[in-house]
Amino acid sequence: MNELERIEALAYCSAAEAAGGVVYEVRGGTCLAVPALPVPTLNRVVGVRGNLDVDAVLAFYSGRGTHALLSVPPVSGDLERELEANGFERTGAWMKFERGVEPADVETALTVETADGSTFGRIAAEGFGLPQAAGALGSIVGGPGWYCFVASADGEPVSVGALFTDGGDVGWLGIAATGVESRGRGGQNAIMRARIEKARELRLRRLTVETGERIEGRPSTSYRNILRAGFAETYLRANWRSP
């Protein structure tokens, strides 16, 4: 498993555990199930490798009455053929990005500070359209390896985002959200810059983030924000869904 996938998988495992979910190791990957957060990112197989035990994955999710969702980076072997043989179908893809920790060339007039769990969870829940999940989303704040930020405009919190690291030299950026009424004010630019500055302070060397692939005719605000912050497209990662 490459370092970009490894740090992302660790972040999602940590978030799943904090939210009271199940983290189940199988050969070649880790199954996540978080009933309190019914979103694909926290109910899927992470850290997928070419030797994934597909039967164990299917057993885990069928036992919970749900589809299995896999995020599969470019891997060697016959994994994709095995998934097709088991009735899995592609459901789109995510672009994986990376950059160093040089300062981000983004402008913002917003102030950024460390977030408390309540504020982080409230704004993240609103941004993701999951008002019932504020407590679960805020549960990562203060956890090992998590650095969570809130950007404010005129004293009002508008955007949040997190940086995760396991003590190595790679960091993952995620759980970035903006309140519905506050979009277009530069909140995510401010959050991005703050997380990169924190990464420099922590002496990290590489950062990674991902978002849905860019498709003509569909909104791509997150994609544009990531590129604007100096990230480079690294590889496209397929998503596969079980029958």
C-alpha positions as CSV (number, residue, x, y, z in Angstrom):
1,M,0.0,0.0,0.0
2,N,1.4,3.4,-0.9
3,E,1.8,6.1,1.7
4,L,-1.1,8.2,0.4
5,E,-3.5,5.3,0.8
6,R,-2.1,4.3,4.1
7,I,-2.5,7.7,5.8
8,E,-6.0,8.1,4.4
9,A,-7.0,4.6,5.7
10,L,-5.7,5.4,9.1
11,A,-7.6,8.6,9.2
12,Y,-10.9,7.0,8.3
13,C,-10.3,4.1,10.7
14,S,-9.7,6.7,13.5
15,A,-12.8,8.7,12.6
16,A,-15.0,5.5,12.4
17,E,-13.8,4.4,15.8
18,A,-14.4,7.8,17.3
19,A,-18.0,7.8,16.0
20,G,-18.7,4.4,17.5
21,G,-18.4,2.5,14.3
22,V,-16.9,-0.9,13.5
23,V,-13.4,-1.3,12.1
24,Y,-12.8,-4.8,10.8
25,E,-9.6,-6.0,9.3
26,V,-9.6,-8.5,6.4
27,R,-6.7,-9.7,4.2
28,G,-5.9,-6.8,1.9
29,G,-8.1,-4.1,3.4
30,T,-10.1,-2.7,6.3
31,C,-14.0,-2.7,6.4
32,L,-15.7,0.3,8.0
33,A,-19.3,0.5,9.1
34,V,-20.6,3.6,10.9
35,P,-24.3,3.6,11.4
36,A,-24.2,7.1,12.9
37,L,-22.7,8.5,9.7
38,P,-24.5,6.9,6.7
39,V,-22.0,8.3,4.1
40,P,-20.0,6.2,1.6
41,T,-16.7,7.5,2.9
42,L,-17.2,5.9,6.3
43,N,-19.0,2.8,5.1
44,R,-16.5,1.2,2.7
45,V,-13.3,-0.8,2.5
46,V,-10.2,1.3,2.8
47,G,-6.5,0.6,2.4
48,V,-7.3,-1.9,-0.4
49,R,-4.5,-4.0,-1.8
50,G,-4.3,-6.5,-4.6
51,N,-4.8,-9.5,-2.4
52,L,-8.1,-8.3,-0.9
53,D,-10.2,-11.1,0.5
54,V,-13.4,-10.3,-1.4
55,D,-15.4,-13.1,0.2
56,A,-14.6,-11.7,3.7
57,V,-15.7,-8.3,2.5
58,L,-19.0,-9.6,1.2
59,A,-19.7,-11.5,4.4
60,F,-19.0,-8.5,6.5
61,Y,-21.4,-6.1,4.7
62,S,-24.1,-8.7,3.9
63,G,-24.2,-9.4,7.6
64,R,-25.2,-5.8,8.1
65,G,-27.7,-5.8,5.3
66,T,-25.8,-3.3,3.1
67,H,-23.8,-3.2,-0.1
68,A,-20.1,-3.4,0.0
69,L,-18.2,-0.3,-1.4
70,L,-14.6,-0.5,-2.2
71,S,-12.2,2.3,-3.1
72,V,-9.5,0.6,-5.3
73,P,-6.3,2.4,-6.2
74,P,-4.2,1.2,-9.1
75,V,-3.1,-2.3,-7.9
76,S,-1.5,-5.2,-9.5
77,G,-3.0,-8.6,-9.8
78,D,-6.5,-9.8,-10.7
79,L,-8.6,-7.9,-8.2
80,E,-10.8,-6.0,-10.6
81,R,-11.6,-9.2,-12.5
82,E,-12.5,-10.9,-9.2
83,L,-14.8,-8.0,-8.3
84,E,-16.5,-8.2,-11.7
85,A,-16.9,-12.0,-11.2
86,N,-18.6,-11.3,-7.9
87,G,-21.1,-8.8,-9.5
88,F,-19.4,-5.6,-8.4
89,E,-19.9,-2.6,-10.6
90,R,-18.0,0.7,-10.9
91,T,-19.8,3.6,-9.3
92,G,-17.5,6.5,-10.3
93,A,-14.0,7.4,-9.2
94,W,-12.1,9.8,-7.0
95,M,-9.0,11.7,-7.9
96,K,-6.1,11.4,-5.4
97,F,-3.9,14.5,-5.0
98,E,-0.6,15.3,-3.3
99,R,1.7,18.2,-2.6
100,G,4.6,19.2,-0.5
101,V,4.2,21.6,2.4
102,E,5.3,24.8,0.8
103,P,3.0,27.7,1.7
104,A,-0.3,27.8,-0.3
105,D,-0.7,30.7,-2.7
106,V,-4.4,31.3,-1.7
107,E,-5.8,34.6,-0.4
108,T,-8.4,34.9,2.4
109,A,-9.7,37.6,4.7
110,L,-11.2,35.0,7.1
111,T,-9.8,34.2,10.5
112,V,-8.9,30.6,11.4
113,E,-8.5,28.9,14.8
114,T,-8.6,25.5,16.4
115,A,-12.1,24.2,16.4
116,D,-14.0,22.8,19.4
117,G,-16.0,19.6,18.9
118,S,-19.4,21.2,19.0
119,T,-18.7,23.8,16.4
120,F,-16.8,21.4,14.1
121,G,-19.5,18.9,14.3
122,R,-22.3,21.4,13.7
123,I,-20.8,23.0,10.6
124,A,-19.6,19.6,9.2
125,A,-23.1,18.1,9.7
126,E,-24.7,21.1,7.9
127,G,-22.2,21.1,5.1
128,F,-22.7,17.4,4.5
129,G,-26.5,17.5,4.8
130,L,-26.4,15.2,7.9
131,P,-27.9,17.3,10.8
132,Q,-28.4,14.2,12.9
133,A,-24.6,13.4,12.8
134,A,-23.1,16.5,14.4
135,G,-22.0,14.6,17.5
136,A,-20.4,11.9,15.5
137,L,-18.6,14.3,13.1
138,G,-17.3,16.3,16.1
139,S,-16.0,13.2,17.8
140,I,-12.6,13.4,16.1
141,V,-11.8,16.7,17.7
142,G,-9.0,16.3,20.3
143,G,-8.3,12.7,19.1
144,P,-4.8,11.4,18.5
145,G,-3.3,12.8,15.3
146,W,-6.3,15.1,14.6
147,Y,-5.9,18.9,14.0
148,C,-9.3,20.5,13.4
149,F,-9.9,24.1,12.3
150,V,-12.8,26.5,11.9
151,A,-12.8,29.6,9.7
152,S,-14.9,32.6,10.7
153,A,-16.3,35.6,8.8
154,D,-17.2,38.6,10.9
155,G,-17.0,36.5,14.0
156,E,-19.3,33.8,12.6
157,P,-18.0,30.3,12.1
158,V,-18.5,29.3,8.4
159,S,-16.2,26.5,7.4
160,V,-14.3,23.6,9.0
161,G,-11.6,21.1,8.0
162,A,-9.2,18.6,9.5
163,L,-5.6,17.4,9.2
164,F,-4.6,13.9,10.3
165,T,-1.1,12.5,10.8
166,D,0.2,9.4,12.6
167,G,3.5,10.9,13.6
168,G,5.2,10.2,10.3
169,D,5.9,12.7,7.5
170,V,2.7,12.4,5.6
171,G,-0.6,14.1,6.4
172,W,-4.2,13.7,5.1
173,L,-6.6,16.5,4.7
174,G,-10.3,15.8,4.9
175,I,-13.7,16.4,6.5
176,A,-13.9,19.9,4.9
177,A,-17.3,21.5,4.9
178,T,-19.0,24.9,4.8
179,G,-22.4,25.9,6.1
180,V,-25.0,26.2,3.3
181,E,-25.6,29.9,3.8
182,S,-21.9,30.7,3.9
183,R,-20.6,29.2,0.7
184,G,-18.6,31.3,-1.7
185,R,-17.0,33.4,1.1
186,G,-13.6,31.7,0.8
187,G,-13.9,29.5,3.9
188,Q,-12.3,26.5,2.3
189,N,-9.4,28.5,1.1
190,A,-8.8,29.7,4.6
191,I,-9.1,26.2,6.0
192,M,-6.7,24.8,3.4
193,R,-4.0,27.4,4.1
194,A,-4.3,26.8,7.9
195,R,-3.9,23.0,7.5
196,I,-0.9,23.4,5.3
197,E,0.7,25.8,7.8
198,K,0.1,23.3,10.5
199,A,1.7,20.6,8.4
200,R,4.8,22.8,8.1
201,E,4.8,23.3,11.9
202,L,4.6,19.5,12.4
203,R,7.5,19.1,9.9
204,L,5.5,16.9,7.6
205,R,6.8,16.5,4.0
206,R,3.8,15.4,2.0
207,L,0.1,16.0,2.1
208,T,-2.7,14.1,0.4
209,V,-6.4,14.7,-0.3
210,E,-9.1,13.3,-2.6
211,T,-12.3,14.3,-4.2
212,G,-14.7,13.1,-6.9
213,E,-13.3,12.9,-10.4
214,R,-13.9,16.0,-12.5
215,I,-16.7,15.3,-15.0
216,E,-17.8,17.8,-17.7
217,G,-21.1,19.5,-16.8
218,R,-20.9,18.7,-13.1
219,P,-19.9,21.2,-10.3
220,S,-16.3,20.8,-9.3
221,T,-15.7,23.5,-6.6
222,S,-13.7,21.1,-4.4
223,Y,-11.6,20.0,-7.3
224,R,-10.8,23.6,-8.3
225,N,-10.0,24.5,-4.7
226,I,-7.6,21.6,-4.3
227,L,-5.7,22.5,-7.5
228,R,-5.7,26.2,-6.5
229,A,-3.9,25.2,-3.3
230,G,-1.1,23.7,-5.2
231,F,-2.0,20.0,-5.2
232,A,-1.2,17.8,-8.2
233,E,-3.4,15.1,-9.6
234,T,-1.7,11.8,-8.7
235,Y,-4.0,9.0,-9.8
236,L,-7.7,8.2,-10.3
237,R,-9.1,5.7,-7.9
238,A,-12.1,3.5,-8.9
239,N,-15.1,2.9,-6.6
240,W,-16.8,-0.5,-6.8
241,R,-20.2,-1.4,-5.4
242,S,-21.4,-4.9,-4.7
243,P,-24.8,-6.3,-5.9
